[in-house]
Amino acid sequence: MPRKLTSTQIDYLQWIHAGNSIHFCTEVSNQLGQIVYSSPPTFKKNHRSIFNLLHSGYLSIKEEYSFGIRWAILFINQKGLRLLEGNNG
C-alpha cells in the first residue's frame, strides 16, 4: 500500500505539472548537489520532499549539460500524473 504524500510533495507535483522545473547539479564541481528552480516555488521548499518523490517514482530524470556542467532535470512522469488526476477527481 503506497504511503500518503505530504502537502509539500503534492505542491511540488502540481508546480512541476504547471510548467516549472527543478535542476539538480550532478557534476563533480563546486556546484555538486545544488538545486536550482526555474522560478521560485510559491510554497515552502523541502529538498527531502523532492528526493522522496524521485525515490517513490513520481518524478523522472533527464540529464543535460549547461556550460560543461551536468544537470539532472526532474520532471513529472506518468505515475505522478496519474496521482494528480486521482487527487483532482
C-alpha positions in Angstrom: 0.0 0.0 0.0 1.6 3.3 -1.0 2.1 5.9 1.7 0.3 9.1 1.6 2.2 12.1 0.1 2.7 15.2 2.1 1.1 18.5 1.1 4.6 19.8 0.1 5.1 16.8 -2.2 1.7 17.4 -3.8 2.6 21.1 -4.2 5.8 20.1 -6.0 4.0 17.8 -8.4 1.4 20.5 -9.2 4.1 23.1 -9.6 6.1 21.0 -12.0 3.0 20.0 -13.9 2.3 23.7 -14.3 5.5 24.0 -16.4 8.1 24.7 -13.8 11.3 22.6 -13.4 13.9 21.6 -10.9 17.6 21.3 -11.9 20.0 19.3 -9.7 23.7 19.5 -10.3 25.3 16.1 -10.7 28.7 17.2 -11.9 31.7 16.8 -9.6 32.4 20.5 -9.2 31.8 23.3 -6.7 28.1 23.2 -7.7 27.6 19.5 -6.9 24.3 19.0 -5.2 23.0 22.5 -5.9 19.3 22.7 -6.6 18.0 25.4 -9.0 14.3 26.2 -9.6 13.1 27.5 -12.9 11.0 30.0 -10.9 10.6 30.4 -7.1 8.0 28.0 -5.7 5.0 29.6 -4.1 5.2 27.1 -1.2 7.9 26.2 1.4 10.8 24.3 -0.3 11.9 21.0 1.1 14.7 19.1 -0.6 13.7 15.8 1.2 10.3 16.0 -0.4 11.9 16.2 -3.9 14.1 13.2 -3.2 11.2 11.2 -1.8 9.1 11.9 -4.9 12.0 10.8 -7.0 12.6 7.6 -4.9 8.8 6.8 -4.9 8.8 7.0 -8.7 6.6 10.1 -9.2 9.5 12.1 -10.9 12.0 11.1 -13.5 15.4 12.5 -14.6 16.7 13.8 -17.8 20.3 14.9 -17.9 21.5 17.9 -19.7 24.8 19.8 -19.9 24.9 23.6 -19.4 28.3 25.3 -19.9 30.0 21.9 -19.4 28.2 21.2 -16.1 25.9 18.2 -15.9 22.4 18.8 -14.5 19.7 16.4 -13.7 16.3 17.9 -14.7 13.4 16.5 -12.8 10.1 16.1 -14.5 6.8 14.6 -13.6 6.2 11.1 -15.2 3.1 9.1 -15.9 2.8 7.8 -12.3 3.0 11.3 -11.0 0.4 12.5 -13.5 -2.0 9.6 -12.5 -1.6 10.6 -8.9 -2.5 14.2 -9.6 -5.5 13.2 -11.7 -6.7 11.0 -8.8 -6.3 13.9 -6.3 -8.3 16.2 -8.6 -11.0 13.7 -9.4 
